[in-house]
Amino acid sequence: MGHRRKAREYALQALYMYESVQADKDDLLLLEWVDRDISEDIRDFSTTLIKGTIENLPEIDELINRHSRNWKFERISPVDKSILRISIYALCNIQSIPYAVTIDEGIELAKMYGGENSSQFINGILDAIKKKELQPGKEERAGGDSNKEK
């Protein structure tokens, strides 16, 4: 498993704690709840995702609301909501990662941690945001092969 996927998993856990038990953002950023040593690159990417997602939560949640057709925000499971939030933050703010990689990673997290239909639900929302909210022509924004992310 790549470093960035592991970082996304830690970010997912942190956002889940933030959503479900209102854990303090500063405590989450320390990653002290992780029960093993974390390499610096995993720690850095995790904290980027956690901090950026929480700081942009109102805008991110508005995008989820706008694109979750026939599904009320309150009914979205905390896991799916956390995956969406992390993925939307990355889509909108991390220019070095191609959209396709961010969407694929969101789908993979949903397959691993979400419910039976989570991956389809998350794919639909992320794809709609990519098509309707993001600037056209930025698909190849990292300039490289989207399958080469670590």
C-alpha positions as CSV (number, residue, x, y, z in Angstrom):
1,M,0.0,0.0,0.0
2,G,1.3,3.4,-0.9
3,H,2.2,6.1,1.5
4,R,-0.5,8.4,0.4
5,R,-3.2,5.8,0.8
6,K,-2.1,5.1,4.3
7,A,-2.1,8.9,5.0
8,R,-5.7,9.0,3.6
9,E,-6.7,6.2,5.9
10,Y,-5.4,8.2,8.9
11,A,-7.1,11.3,7.7
12,L,-10.4,9.3,7.3
13,Q,-10.0,8.0,10.9
14,A,-9.4,11.6,12.2
15,L,-12.4,13.0,10.3
16,Y,-14.5,10.2,11.5
17,M,-13.5,11.1,15.1
18,Y,-14.1,14.8,14.4
19,E,-17.6,14.0,13.1
20,S,-18.7,11.3,15.6
21,V,-17.2,12.4,18.9
22,Q,-16.3,16.0,18.2
23,A,-12.6,15.3,18.8
24,D,-10.4,18.4,19.0
25,K,-8.7,19.4,15.7
26,D,-5.4,20.1,17.4
27,D,-5.4,16.7,19.1
28,L,-6.2,15.0,15.8
29,L,-3.3,16.7,14.0
30,L,-0.8,15.2,16.5
31,L,-1.8,11.8,15.3
32,E,-1.1,10.4,18.8
33,W,-4.1,8.1,18.5
34,V,-2.2,6.1,15.8
35,D,-0.7,3.1,17.5
36,R,2.5,2.9,15.5
37,D,5.3,5.0,14.2
38,I,4.4,7.0,11.1
39,S,6.9,8.1,8.5
40,E,7.3,11.9,8.0
41,D,5.7,11.8,4.5
42,I,2.6,10.0,5.7
43,R,2.4,12.3,8.7
44,D,2.7,15.4,6.6
45,F,0.1,14.3,4.0
46,S,-2.3,13.2,6.7
47,T,-2.1,16.5,8.6
48,T,-2.5,18.4,5.3
49,L,-5.7,16.5,4.6
50,I,-7.1,16.8,8.2
51,K,-6.3,20.4,8.7
52,G,-7.4,21.5,5.2
53,T,-10.6,19.5,5.4
54,I,-11.7,20.8,8.8
55,E,-10.8,24.4,7.9
56,N,-12.9,24.2,4.7
57,L,-15.7,22.2,6.1
58,P,-18.6,24.7,5.4
59,E,-17.6,25.0,1.7
60,I,-17.0,21.2,1.4
61,D,-20.4,20.4,3.0
62,E,-22.1,22.8,0.7
63,L,-20.7,20.9,-2.3
64,I,-21.8,17.6,-0.8
65,N,-25.3,19.0,-0.3
66,R,-25.4,20.4,-3.8
67,H,-24.4,17.2,-5.5
68,S,-26.0,14.5,-3.3
69,R,-29.2,14.1,-5.2
70,N,-32.1,12.4,-3.4
71,W,-30.0,11.9,-0.3
72,K,-30.2,14.3,2.6
73,F,-26.8,15.3,4.1
74,E,-27.9,14.1,7.6
75,R,-28.5,10.6,6.2
76,I,-25.0,10.2,4.9
77,S,-23.0,7.9,7.1
78,P,-20.1,9.4,9.1
79,V,-17.6,7.2,7.2
80,D,-19.0,8.2,3.7
81,K,-19.1,11.8,4.8
82,S,-15.5,11.7,6.0
83,I,-14.3,10.1,2.7
84,L,-16.2,12.7,0.7
85,R,-14.8,15.6,2.8
86,I,-11.2,14.4,2.4
87,S,-11.6,13.8,-1.3
88,I,-13.4,17.1,-2.0
89,Y,-10.7,19.0,-0.1
90,A,-8.0,17.2,-2.3
91,L,-9.9,17.8,-5.5
92,C,-10.3,21.5,-4.9
93,N,-7.0,22.3,-3.1
94,I,-4.2,19.9,-3.9
95,Q,-3.0,20.8,-7.3
96,S,-0.3,18.1,-7.5
97,I,-2.7,15.2,-7.5
98,P,-4.7,14.5,-10.7
99,Y,-8.5,14.5,-10.3
100,A,-8.7,10.9,-11.4
101,V,-6.3,9.8,-8.6
102,T,-8.3,11.6,-5.9
103,I,-11.5,10.1,-7.1
104,D,-10.1,6.6,-7.4
105,E,-8.6,6.9,-3.9
106,G,-12.0,8.0,-2.5
107,I,-13.6,5.0,-4.2
108,E,-11.0,2.7,-2.8
109,L,-11.5,4.0,0.8
110,A,-15.3,3.6,0.3
111,K,-14.8,0.0,-0.8
112,M,-12.6,-0.7,2.3
113,Y,-14.5,1.2,5.0
114,G,-17.9,2.2,3.6
115,G,-21.2,0.3,3.2
116,E,-22.4,-1.8,0.3
117,N,-23.2,1.1,-2.1
118,S,-20.7,3.6,-0.7
119,S,-18.2,3.4,-3.6
120,Q,-20.9,4.2,-6.2
121,F,-22.4,7.0,-4.1
122,I,-19.0,8.6,-3.5
123,N,-18.0,8.2,-7.1
124,G,-21.2,9.9,-8.3
125,I,-20.7,12.9,-6.0
126,L,-17.0,13.3,-6.7
127,D,-17.5,13.0,-10.4
128,A,-20.3,15.6,-10.4
129,I,-18.1,18.0,-8.5
130,K,-15.2,17.5,-10.9
131,K,-17.5,18.1,-13.9
132,K,-19.5,21.0,-12.6
133,E,-17.4,22.8,-10.0
134,L,-13.8,22.6,-11.1
135,Q,-12.1,24.5,-13.9
136,P,-12.1,22.7,-17.2
137,G,-8.8,21.8,-18.7
138,K,-7.1,21.0,-15.4
139,E,-7.6,17.2,-15.7
140,E,-3.9,16.6,-16.3
141,R,-3.0,19.0,-13.5
142,A,-0.1,17.0,-12.2
143,G,1.3,16.5,-15.7
144,G,2.0,12.9,-15.2
145,D,0.6,9.4,-15.2
146,S,-2.2,9.2,-12.6
147,N,-1.3,5.6,-11.7
148,K,2.2,6.5,-10.4
149,E,1.1,8.1,-7.1
150,K,3.0,6.6,-4.2
